[in-house]
Amino acid sequence: MTRFTPAELEAARDRLVPDVIADGLSVLFCGINPGLMTAATGHHFARPGNRFWPVLHLSGFTPRLFKPSEQAELLSYGLGITNVVARATSRADELTSEEYREGGRILGAKVERLRPTWLAVVGVTAYRAAFDDRKAVIGPQERTIGSSRVWVLPNPSGLNAHWTATTMAEEFGRLREAANK
């Protein structure tokens, strides 16, 4: 793993992380926003304590554990990655409610254009803020965006201690089963 100095990580705040997207994906995973490590590397969920990649594998979405640098390979499995908010921060609590709302509008337009079968937002708090749905819980939502169904998943950040990799993988697995029907 590449080591970055604090100054290099701070400079990454201004970098945009490209989406891993294509038309008609089975599942478009949507993070909250890029962390500084993600912005520095250009690879989604790149912070060493983030459990996205292990959980994706444990849940059966991928046949092996991918590294963040292999993110483009997700497309061959009908999977993609985007974010609610494009701005990189060291913590999601640095985002404003307006950034979440604007991110929700941009995400909605992206989903309508790309038409994934499922939009999977990783983080119930981010979903609630972006889509003004204070009662949302983990799992499938009633809301659709165009023809796309919506599923809210637990946030795989290492800061989310309420969920273990095993319990997250179970929830991701429920989505995988729904996406394969």
N, C-alpha and C positions, 0 to 999 in steps of 0.2 A: 504494500500500500504506500502510495506517495505521501510524504509528510509535507505539510504546509505550515509556514510560519503564521503567527497571528496577523501580521500585516498582509500576507497573501490571502488569508481567509477574509479579512476585512475588505480587501479590494474586490473580492468575488461578489460582493453585494450588488454590483452594477451589471453583472453578467446575466444574460437570459439563458435558461436551460431549454434546449429544443425539445418539443414533444416527440414521443415515439408513437406515431399515429398512422392510420390508413383508413380508407373507407370501409365500412361494413365489418368492423371487428366484432368478435364475440363479446369481449369485455374490454372496456376502456377504464383502467384504474386511474383514479384522480387523487393525487396527494393534496395536502393543504397548500404548501408553497415550498420552494426549494430551500433547503438549509444551506449554510455557507459551504459545507464540504461538497454538496451536490453542485452548487454554482461553480466552485473551484475546479471540479473534475468534468462537469458537463454530463454527469451520469446521475440519474434519478436514484433516490434512496441510498446515497453513497456513504452516509455517516456510519462508521463502524458499529454502533449499537443498534442501528435500525434493523428491524426484523422482517421487513418486507420480502426480501429475497429468500430467506429461509422458509418463511410462512408460505410463500408462493409455491415452493417446492413441496413442503410438507402436506399442503392441501391437494396436491396432484395436478396443479396447473402446468407445471413444468416437469420434465422427466429427470432433471438433475438440478442441483443448486447452481444458479447462475450468479456471476459476479455483476456488479453494477455496470462495468465496462462492456458487458455482453447484452445490454438492454435491447439493442436492435433485433436480436434473435427472437424476442417476444412476438414480433409481427408474424413470424412463421407459425405461431401457435394461435393466431387470431387475437392476440392480446396487445394492448398499448398502454401508454402512460402519459398523463398530462397533470396539471395542477389547477386548483381553484384560483390562486393568486400567483402571478409570475415573479413578483419581487422576492428576492432571497433575503432571509433573515436568520439570525442565530437561533431564534425561538419563534414559534407561531404566535405567541401572545404579543409580539411586536406589531402585528397586523391590526388595522383599524376595521371597524364595522363597515365603513364605506368600501374598503378594499374587498372585503368578503362579498358585499352585495354586487359590486361591479364585476368581480370575478365570477359570481354566479351567472350574471347576464352574459358574459363572454363565454363561459363554459356551456351555457344553454345553446348559444348560437353554434358553437363548435360541434356539440352533440347532434344538433339538428342537421348540420351539414355532413357529418361523418357517418351517422346512423349506426352506431354500435348496437348490438342487441341489448347489452347491459352497460350502464354507467355505474361504476363501483367507486363511491367516494370513501376514502379511508380517513375516518374521523367524524364522529357524529356531531361534535361541536362545530366543525367547519361546515358541515352540511346544513345544520340549523341556521348558521349565520348567513351562508351564501344564498339559501333558498327560503329564508324567513319561515322556517318550519320548526317552531320551538318544541313541538311534541314528538319529533322524529326519534326513533330508537334504532339500534343496530338491526339490520335485516332488510328484507325487501320493502320498498315504499309504495304507496298508492300512486304517487306522482309518476308521470311519464314525461319525457322530453321528446317531442315528436313521436317517433315509433319506438324509442329506446326506453326500456325499463330502468329503474334506479334501485340500487342496493347500497346500503350504508354498512361499511365494515369498520372494525376497530382500528384505531390509529396504531401502526406498527412501530412507532417511535419507542425507543428504549425508555423514554420518560413515562410511557403509559403502563404503569405497573399493575393496573387492574386486570390486564389480559396477559396470559402467558403465551409463548409461541404455540403451544399445543391447543389452547382454547381459541386462539386466533385462527389457527389452521383449520379447526372444525368449522368456524364461521365462513372462512374463505371456501372451504370444501362444499358448504351448502350452496354457495353461489356457483361454484364450478358445476355441481350437479344440475342446478337450474339452467345454466348456460348450455349444458349438453343435451337438454330435452328438445 
